[in-house]
Amino acid sequence: MASETKLEVSVPDMDCSSCVRAITSAVHEVDPQATVAADLQSKKVVIGGNGAAERFVEAIRGAGFSVAAQ
């Protein structure tokens, strides 16, 4: 059984609701049940789900965004 992952990252080029949807979709490709909380003002994304943190980061980068760990 996979362990619960909580990950907070900075996504400097996230600046609109379309970006949030793209990031959420990318995360859900890794774990369809994951929670995604994005704050456009601070450009932070908090992810809770089952899967390795690296896989979530790779998915966000694959969607065309830069990611910096918090």
ABEGO torsion letter per residue (X at the ends): XBBBBBBBBBBAABABAAAAAAAAAAAAAABAABBBBBBAAAGBBBBBBBEBAAAAAAAAAAAGBBBBBX
